[in-house]
């Protein structure tokens, strides 16, 4: 229904005009025509998308400290007159660069896919049907459908408007919303009025505050007003997350240590080989220093973060949770409070009208029976209503939008249809005016001119509608009793009222000026999701509070909360009570209250701030325009993908594509798994680097000549071919530990590399060092030769690498328990098999000559396997003792006697 403003500031209609009729038959563009126009006009983008070149990525990889060290080492080999060693080193460098480039490519591909998934979409009419397309694919001539909360992606003329109010402050600087009017289905004409900014036109970059409409696109991209003034919509400036800062600091510290040790080892090596010529002494000293620096710098950390976070985001997207900001993944595992809406998150968002209760005015107060015959204007309505039940449905239906998009209004109109009250009958009159719904009023109304009457039809929250009704105290008590009875059944109660307008009388300028006759109440039911009770029980076990924040009344909220299993449902805090609380009182209140009813969007922000000030990590759901501030203030803002507005999605850190509470629990579980695996990977990197670094440091101190070192830069490069994929691919796939959701959320101050994890890594690293260096030194001192000693050490290191991954799958469960789920993982099997194949190739093919290795005999190989197992599996004893201790504690807790 086409609307405009009248002198009283209301939205008024033009009746069943031609615009709506033309719109009904409009088919929009065809898909073929849209493609042709896109080829002509280009994409609807304000800034060109920059793509980083392949060679630039390669250059960034080469300039990493590790690769610079490798290139220096290769150059030194050539200087020493050993071109074969230098060439092998360069081959390894190219292989490593290839691995890094492939990982970068996969990560970029994942991030591009996520970006495409999160790109803004717009509803259009194409091929005669409503479709959703990427906003960048809009073309001039498209029929674009806009609604409340949408950020308009292109300039265009309004074809049909339905209570349409636009925030144009991003262009004009004026904060007040602009009420728009339709221009009909004809092509755009000259601007309406002398003002540059048109009332029959919408502009890209502006926001729909209320209502909806259909727009014919005229300008896209840089041709729009928004594009002309060059404003960027690329998003917020990238900031380093706490996790990135921690790993960056670790790398810097390790790089500093490596620089000191580089100089120290170089000096010791130089002093220990006086028989070499001066030039050779310097070169060998530098090589020894490079070997130690390569072993000390944990260059894998940036790779771990990039791969884990991007792959984690991709896995979550496949589970209907779209992560818009990567750092949020690390925060997911620390969430301690989930603030969720009732409708559509806890419930199914499948509104059904199940009860319609007629209010018989004067019931219980016979002295007021006469009021039933007249309203505040003196016009008799009750005499005209042959059937009160039918009248209730008609007034309720006429109070709905003619093109309903709200789930409640759809349910109301469907109920009317089932009762024989057709839409054609409801909307056959002329819509004279409309009182718009606002969060403050919590009600709305339409003024209809029918053949027999002019009537004001109002529906809304019972508290709001009852304020406008002339009820005695007895009648009001009876109405409230009826409301409570419906609410206690878990129904969302809507009150319906009417008022007549005298012939030729003036329509009230504001809905608050109306005096209504109460027609009755309707109860709508939205059942809890089937899985929500189990999900909330899992949250409780994981130490996560679930707080329900709803605009519904407290009785209904309590009923649904009990069905869903939310604890402490008896305490309900209303929006009115929140208004009376100071910030200090609210901070105390949110420590125990789990149900907040009749809240406004600004209340949500106060609740979130209070929880955060209490030290909680808060995840907050929202879907409306006014929810954006609360989403921004939360540690993790979660927007609804189906019913959420564009603004809430832009403000959020994560978007639920299915609006399902189960998806939130899944993301928390995955967030804990990802963070846990990042910690495992960081611990693994330290564990593996310790034996390599100590071997490079101890050999010069023991006077071992440079050519007999346990690990030359060449061998360290060889080990990196195993370490990098292990820490960035294999460990990323680790399944969650069995008791992952039985632990309390980690604290805000918890560090990635805790003292406990560092101690574990050091002890494991020392054990592997003892096995590898001990076997190497024994063979070297026994006269077995440097190549054989080096081969034994490398075999121990490579085989120990496999055991470390398996043993560290869990800090409590045995390796046999954790290995069982991994038996079906093809990547894990591929990694293990490739490690054995690589070891066989470097030991038992002619390549061993170039790598300065000697083949091991069968007994030596099994000794290496035994040493590798022993150097790692000792930690199983620690886990066994830990399980016994936890078991004894659990028994003592159950039976203190």
N, C-alpha and C positions, 0 to 999 in steps of 0.2 A: 504494500500500500504506500503510495507516494505521500511524503509528509513535507510540511514547511512550518515556519513559525508564525503564530498569530500575535496580536498586540499584547496578549497576556503572557507571552513567553512560552506558550505551550507548543508542542508539535501538533500540527493539524494536517488532515488529509485532504486530497483533492477528490475523494470518493473513488469509486471503482473506475479510475481513469484509464486512458489508453496506454500509458507507460507500462503498467503491470500486464495488460493484455499482450502488448508487443513483446515484453520480456519473456512471457510464458512460451512464445513461439520462437524466441531467439535461439539460434544454434551456435552462435559464435563462429570462429574460424574453423576450417578443417585442418587436420594435422599436416597435410601437404602444403596448404597455404601458409601455415605457421613456419614451416621449415624454409619455404621460399623467402618469407619476410625476414627470417633470421639471417639468411645468407645476404640479404640486402642491407639490413640495419645493424647486424652484429648482435653480440650478447648484451644483455641488460646488466652491465657492470660499470661502476663508477671509476674503478682503477683497474688497469691491466694486470692480469695475474703473472707474476714473475716466477720463472722456473729456473732453478739453479742448474748450471751446466754440469755435464758429467766430468769434464776435465777439472773443473773447479773443486768438485768433491774429491777427486784423486789427489789434487794438490793439497787439500786440507788434511787428508790421511797421511801423505808423505811428510808433512811438516810436524806431525806428532813427534814428541821426544824419542819414543822407542824407535821409530823408523829413521830418524836422523842418526841415532846411534848405530843402527844397522848399516846405513850407508857409509858412515865413517869407518866402521869395521871392515866392510867390503873394500873400501879404498885402500886401507892399510894392508890388506892381504895382497892387493895388486902391487903396492909399493914394495912389499917384502919379496916380490918375485914369485908369488904363489897364485897364479891366475886361476887355477882350478878352484882353490878355496874361495877366491873372490867371486868367481862365476856362480858357484853353488850358493854363496851368500846372497847374491843378487837374485837368483832364482827363488830362494826362500822369501826374499823381500817382496818379489812380484806376487808370489802365492799369498803372502800375508795381506798385501794390498788388495788382492782379489777377494780374499775373505772379508776384509773390512768393507770393500766396495759393495759386495753382495749383501752384507748385513745392512749397509746404508740404503741400498736400493729397496730391500724388503721392508725396512722401516719406513722409508718415504712412501712406498706403495701403500703400506698400511695406513699411514697418516693421511694420505690423499683420499683413500677410501673412506676414512672416518670423516674427513672434511666434506666430502661429497654427501655423506649420510646426514651430516649436521647442517648442510646448506639450507638457507631459507626456502620454503616452498609456498606456492600461492595456488588458491583454487581458481580455476577458470572454466569457462564453458567452451568446449571444443567438440566438434563433430556432434553437436546437439546434446552432449552429456557433460555433467560436472566432473572435472578431473583436477588432480593436484600435480603441478609441474614445478620444477626448480624456478625460483624467481628470476634467475639469470636467463631463462628461456622465454620470458615474456616478450611479445612483439607488439608493435602498434596494430590496433584493431582487435586485440584480445578483449574478451569480456571477463573482467576480473571480479571475483566475489570477495568482499571484505567484511570483517566482523570485529567485534570488541576485542582489543588486545593485539590486533594485527599491526605490524609496521608496514606501511604502504610502500611497495617496491618500484612504482612507476607513476608518472603523471597521467591523469586522464579525466574525462568528463563523467559526471555522475549520471547514470542512466536511471537508476531507482534507488531511493534512500529510505531507510527504516530507522527513524530515531537516531540519525547519524551525527555524532559529535566528534570532531577531530582536534587533536593537540598539534598545532602548527608552530610551536615555540622554537623548534629546531631551525625554522626558516625565518619566522617573523620576530622572534624574541618575546612575543606576547604569550603569557602563561595561560590565559583563559581559553577554554575550549571553544571551537568555532562550530556552530550548528550549520549543517549543510542541507541543501535542497537539491532535488533531482532536476536534471535538465531534459528528461524524456529520453526516448530511445533514438532520437535523431542524432545526426552528427553534431559535433561541438560547434557551437556558434561563437559569437564574440563574447568577451568576458562580461559577466553580469555586473552591472554597475560601473562606477568610475574607479573603484578600488582595484589595485593591481592584483591582489589576492582574491580569487573568485569564490563565491559561495556554491557554485554548481560544479566545482572542480576539486580534485584531490591531488596532493603533491607527494612525490617520493620522499622518504625519510620522515614523514609525519606519522602520527600514531592515532589509531581509532580508540577513542575513550569509551564510546558507547554506541550501541546500535549496529547496523550493518547496511550493506547496499551492494549495488552492481555498478562497476565502473568500466567504461570503454577506454582502453589504454591509448594514449596519443603520443607520449614521449618516453623514451627509455634511456638508460645509461647517462652519458655526459650531456645529453640534450635536455635532461630534466632540470628543474630549478635547483635541485639539490646538487646535481652534477656540475652545474655551471659555477657555483660558488666554491667548488673544489673541496667539499668536506669529505673526510675519509671515514669509511665505516669498516676499516680493517680490523678493529678490535683493540683491546687494551694492550699496553706495552708488556712484552714478555719479561717476567721476573723469575729469578732463580728460586726454586723451592728449597725448603730446609734440607731435604735429602740431597739435592744437588750441591748445596753449600757444604754439607758434611763431607761428601765424597771429594769435592774440590779441595777442601782443606787437607784431607788425608793424602791426596796425590801430591799437594805442595809440600807437606811435611816429609813424605817419602822421597820426593825429588831432592829436597834439601839434604836429607840423610845420605842419599845416593851421591850427591856432589862431594860431600865430605869424605865418604868412603872411597870414592873414585880417586881423589887426591892421595888418600892414605895408602890404598892398595898399590897405586901407581908408584908411590915413593918406595914402599917396602919391596915391590918387585924389582925396581931399579937397583936397590941396594943388594938384593940377593943374587943378582946375576952379573958379577963383576967380570966374568970370563967373556961376556958378549961385547962386541964393539959398541961404542957410544950410541951410534944411530940405531942399532938393533935393540939396545937396552931401552931407549926411549920408546920405540915402536911397540916392543913387547909389554912395556909398562902401561902404555895407553890401552893396548888390547885387554890386559888384565883388568884395568879400571873400567873399561867399557862393559866387560862381562859382568862385573859386579853391579854397575849402574843398571844394566838391562834386567838383572835379577831383582833389583831393589824397587824399581819404579812400577807400581801397580797400574799400568796404563789401561787395564781392563775395566776399571771403574766406570769411566764414561760410557763404555760399550754396554756394561751391565744395566745402567740406568736407562739408556736409550731403548735397548731391546726389551727389557722387562716392562717398562711403562707403556711403550707403543703396543707390544703384543698383549699386555694386560688390557689395554683399552679396546683392542680389537676383539679379544675374547668376551669382554663385557658387552660390546655392541652386538655380538651374536646372541647374547642373552637378553636383548631388548633394553640395555642400559647404555646410553650414548654419553661417553665422557668427553666434555668439551674442553677441559683444561687438565693436561696430563698430571700435574702435581697432586690433583685430588685423589689419585689412586693410592698414594702413600698415606693419605689422611683417612681413607675409608676404614682401614684396619683399626683406627684409634677411636672411632665413633662410640660415644657413651650414651647419647640421647638421640632418639629418632622422634622428631616432631612431625606428625602426619595429619592430613585432613581425613575426615570420615568418609565423605562421599567420593566414590571412585577409587580410593586407595585402600581403605579398610573394607569398604563395600564394593559391590559389583558395578555400581553406576548404571543399574538397570531399574530406573524408577518405574513403579507400577502403582496406580491409584487403586487402593483396595477398599477404602471406606469413604462414603459421603454421608455426613451427619447433618440433617436439616436443623436449623435453630428456629424454634418457635418463640418469637419474641413475646415476653410477658409470662412465659412459663415460670411457675413458682411465684409470680407477682401479679395477681389478677388485676390489681389496681392500674397496671400499665398496659392492659390489653388494648386500650384505645390507640396506643402508640403504633400498634401493628398496622393500623389503617392509614397512617400518614407518616411522611418523612419530614425532614427539617424544612422542606419547601412547602409543605402542606399538600403535596400531590399524593394521591392514594395509589400506592403500589400493590399493597397486599390484595386489594379488591381485584386487580387485574391478573394476579397469579393464581391460575386454576390449580396448579399442582406445585407445592413448595419444593418438592424434590427436583422436578423438572426445571423450576426457576433457578434453583441453586446451580445446576449444571450449565444453564444458559448464561448466567451472569459470570460464572467461572470461565467458561469458554470465551466469552466476549472480552474478558480481561486479559486474555492471552494474545500474543503477537499473531498476526495473520499468517506469517511465515515463521513459525516457531522453530528455534534452534536449541533452546534450553531443554534438557532432559525432563524436567518437571512439567513444563508446558506441553511437551509432546505427549507425556503420559496423561495429562488432563484431557487433551483433545482426543486421544485414542479412547479414553473412557467415555467421553461424550458420544463418540461414534458408535460404541458398543451399546449405549443406552438409547440409540435412535436419534440423537441430536447431531445432525450433519453440519459439517463446516459451512456448506453453502448457506444454511439457515442462520448460523451464527454471524457470518460476516457479509450478509447481503445488504446491510444498511450502509450508511455513510459514516465514516470515522471522522468525527469533528475535532477531537483533541486527544492528546495522550499525556498522562503523567508518568514520567520515566522512573524506572527503578533506580534507586541509589542505595549504597551500603548504609547510609545514615537513616533513610526512611524505612528500608526493608519492605516496601510495598510499591505497587504500581497500579495505574488505572487507565481505562479508555472511556471516552465519551462517544456513544453511538446514537445516531439518529435513525430510528426505524420507522416503519409505516405508522405505528401506534404510539410511539413514545420517544422521548430523548432521555437516555439513562446513563448514569455514571457507574461503571463496573470496576470494582476494586478487589484485588487479592494481595495477600502478603502475610507476613508473620502475624500470628494472633495478637501479640502485644501491640503491634502498630495499628492494626485494623480496629481493635477494640477501643483504642483511644478516640476514634472518630465516630463511635456508635453511641447513641443515647440509651444507655442501660442503667437500670437501677442497681443498687448494691447487691440485691438478691439475684438479679439477672446476671450481673457480672460474675458473681460467685458460681452460679450455675454454668456459665460459659467456661470459666476457668476449670471447673470440675470436668467438663466434657473434654477440654483440651488435654488435661492431665491423663484422663482415661485413654485417649488415643495415643498420647506420647509414650505411656507406659508399655504399649504394645510394640514399641520401636518404630512408630510411624512418624514421618515428618509431617507436621500439621500446618495447613494453610487455611487462613480465614478468608471468607468471601463476603463482601458487602456491596450494597447498591444505594444509589440515590437518584431521585428523579429531578429533571430540570423543567421548570414551568415553560409552557410555550412562549417563545420570545424572551425567556429569561436568560440571564448572563451565566456563562459557565464559570465556576470558581477558578481563579487564577492559579491556585495552588491546591494540591491534593489535601493539604492540612486544613483548608477552608471548607472541606466537604463534611456534611453530617450524614452518616450512613445508617442504613438499616442492615443489621447483621443477617445474612442469608443462611450461614452455616459454616461447617468445617469439612475439609477433605483430608484424608490421611494417605500419604504415599509411603511405600515401603521399598527400601533398597537393601537387599539382604547382604550380610557379610560374605566375603569371598570364601570359597570352600577351604582354602589352604591357610587362611589368615590365623586361625587359632594355633596351628602347629608352628607357624612362622613367629608369632609373638612368644610362644613357649621357648623357641630356640633363642630369641633375643634375650629373654630373661635368663636363660642358662649361660649366655655369653656375657652377662653383666651389662646389657644395654636396656635402658628404660625406653618404653614407648609412650609418648605423650600425644593424646588426641586433641587436636585444635579444630573446632567446628563452628560454623555459623548457626547450626541447629540448636534447639533448646536442650537444656540439661537432662531432662527425663529421657528423651530419645537417645541422646549421646550415651547416657549411662546404660541403657538397654543394649545398644549395639556393642558398647565396650565390654559388657559382661559376656555377650555371646562370642566376642572375639578373644576373650581371655585376658584383657588388660587388667592388671592388678590395681587395687586401691581406687575402685570406681565410685565409692561413696562420697568422696570429696570432689565437688564440682565448683569451679570458679567461673563466674560469668564475666562478660565484657563490662557490665556496669560496675561490678566489684573491682575489676582491674583499674577502672577510671579513678577509683577512690584510693588506690594503693600508691604509696611512695615507691621509689626504686628499691629502697632498702627492704620494705615490706614484701615487694614482689620477689626479690632474691630469696627471701625466706620461704615464700609461698611455693615457688617452683621446685623446692627441694623435695616436696612430697606430693603435690597435686599432679594428677595424670590426665585430668579431663578439664578442658577449657571450652565453654559453650558461649554462644551468642557473641563471638568475638568479631571485631573488625580487623582489616588488614594491618592497621597500625598497632593493634594489640599484639599481633604475631611478632612484630619486630621487637617489642618490649620483652616478650617472653623469651625470645632467642637471646637477646642481650643479657637478660638476667641469668639465664642458664650458663652462658659463656663466662660471665663474671664469677660464677660459682666454680669455675674450673672445668666445666664439661666441654667435650667435643661434640658439637651439635650438627646433625643433619636435618634439614628442613625442607618439606615439600610445599609447593605452591603452584597455582595455575593462572592467577589473574594478574592484571596490570599492576594493581596495588600490592601484590605479593612481592614484587621485585626488590624493595628495600630489605624485607626480611630474608629473602634468598641471599642477598649480598652480605648481610650481617652474619649469616650462619657460616660455620666452618665448611660445610658442604651444602650448597643450594641445589635442590632437586626439583626440576620442573616436569610437569605432565606433558607427555608428547601428544596425546590424543586430544585432550580438552584444554591444554594449556595455551596461553597467549604467546605471541612472538616475543613480547617484552620479557615475560617470565623466563622463557627459554634462553634469551640472550643474557639475562642476569644470572642464570643458574650455572653451576659447575658440571651438572650432569642432567640428562633428560631421560625420563622413563618412557620408552616407546610404547609400552602397554599399560601404563598407569597402575601397575600392580604392586601391592605391598611385598609380595614374594620376591619381586625383582630387586627391591631395596635390600632385603636380607641376603639375597644372592650376591649383590655387589659388595656388601660388608664382608661376607665370607671370602669372596675372591680378593678383596682388598687385603685381608689378613694373610691370605695365601701368598699374594704377590710380595708383600712386605717381608713375610717370613722367608721367601725364596731369595729375595735380595740380600737379606742378612746371611743366608747360607752361601750365596755366591761371594759375598765380601769375605766371609770367613774362609771359604775355599781358596780365594786368591792369596790371602795371607799364608794359609797352610802350605800351599805349593811354592810360594816365593821364598819362604824361610829356608828350606834345604838348599835351594839354588843359590841364594844370597850367602848363606854360611859357607857353602863349599867354595864359592869365589873368594870369600874373605879369609878362610882358614888355610887354603892351599899356599898362598904366599908366605903366611906366618910360619908354616912348617917347612919352608924352603923348597917346596916343590917347583921345579923349573917350569916356565910358561908353556912349553910344548907338551908337558905331561899333566896339565890341569885337568881336573875332573870334567869341567864344562868350559869349552871354548865358546866364543860368541856364536859359532856355527851350531853347536849343540843346543844352546839356549834358544836360538831361533827355532830349532826343531821341536823343542818342548812347547814353544808358544803356539805351534800349529795344533797342539792338543788342548792347551789351557784355554785359549780364546773361545773355541766352540763349546767347550765344556761349561764355562762360566756363563756364557751368553745364550746358549741354546738348550743344552741338556738340563741345567738347573732351573731354567725358566719354566720347564714343563713339569717340575716336581708337583705331585698331587698334594693337597692339604694334609696336615697331620690329623690323626684320628680325633684328637681332643681339641682341635683348633677353635671350635665354637663353644668350648667349655671354659675358656680362659677369660679373665676380665680384660677390657680394652687396655692397650698399653698407655702409659702416661705421656703427657705432653713433652716432658723433659727427657724421655728415653732416647738414647743415642743409637745410631745405626751400628756402630762398632762399640758395643758395651764391654766393660771389663771382663765379664764372664765369657763372652764370645772370643775376646782377644786371648784370654788364658787358654781356652780350648784350642784355638788355632795355633798358638805358640807350642803347646804340648804336642799336638799332632805333627806340626812341622818339625819339631826337634826329633820326634821318633822316626819320622821318614828320613830326616837328615842322618841320624845315627845309622839307619839301615843302608842307605845309599852310599854315604861317604865312608862308612866303616868297611863295606864290601870293596869299594874302590881302593881304599888305602891298603887293605889287606892284600889284594891281588898285586898292587903296585909294589909293596914292600916284599912280596914273595917272588918278585922277578917275573911276574906274568906279563908285563908290558903295559904301557899307558893305554893302548888301544883296547885291550881286553878289560882293563880296570874301568875304563870309561864306559865300555859297552855294558858291563854289569851294573854300574851306577845308573845309567840311563834306563835300563830295563826295570830296575827297582822303582825308579821315579814314575815311569809310564804306567806300570802295573798298579802302583800305590794310588795313582790318580783315579783308577777305576774303583778301588775299594773306598776311597775317601767320599766319593759321590754317594755310594750306597749306604755307608755307615752314617753319614750326616743327613740322611733323609728325615731322621727324627732324633730328638734328644732323649727319647724314652723308649720307643718301640724298638724291638730287636731288628737286625738287618734282614732276618728271614721274613718277618712280618711286613716290612716296608718293600721288600723285593717283589712280593707276590703281585701287588697292583701294577708294578712296572713291567711285569712279564709280557703284557699286551702292548707296551709302548714300542712302536717300531723305531722311533728316533733313539731311544735308549739302547736298543739292540744294535742299531747301526753304529752308534758311537763306540760301543764295546768291541764290536767286530772290527771296525776300522782301526782302533787302537792296536789290536793284535796284528792286523795285517801290516800296519805301518811299522811296528816293531820287527816283524819278520822281514820286511823289505830292507830296512836299514841295517839289519844284522846278517842276513843270509843271501844277499844279492851283491853283485859287484859294487853297488853304491856304497858299501861299508868302507871301501878303500878311500873314497873321496871324503867320507864323513869322519875318517880317522877312528873307525870302530873295528872290532874283531868279532867274528861269530862266536856265540856261546855254545858250549856243549850242552847236551840234554840235561845232565845233572846240574850244570851251572844255571840253566834257564829255570829249572824247578826250584833251585835254591833262591834265585831272584824272586820267583813267584811267592815262595814261603816268606822271605824277608819282607816283601811288600805287604802281604797279608798281616803278618805279625806287627808291622809298624803302624797299622791302622786299626785292626780288629781288637786291640787291647781296650779301645773305647767302649766296646760292647759290655765289658765288665762294669764300667762306670754306669752305663745305662741300666744294667741288671740291678745294681745296688740302688739306683735311683727309683726303679720300679718297686723294689721291696720296701724302701722307705716310704714312698707315697701310699703303698698298700697298707702298711702298718698304721700310717696316719689316718687313712680313711676308716679303718676298723676302730681305731681309738675314738674317732669323731662320732661314729655310730653308737658305740658302746663305751662310754666313759668309765664304767665300772670295770 
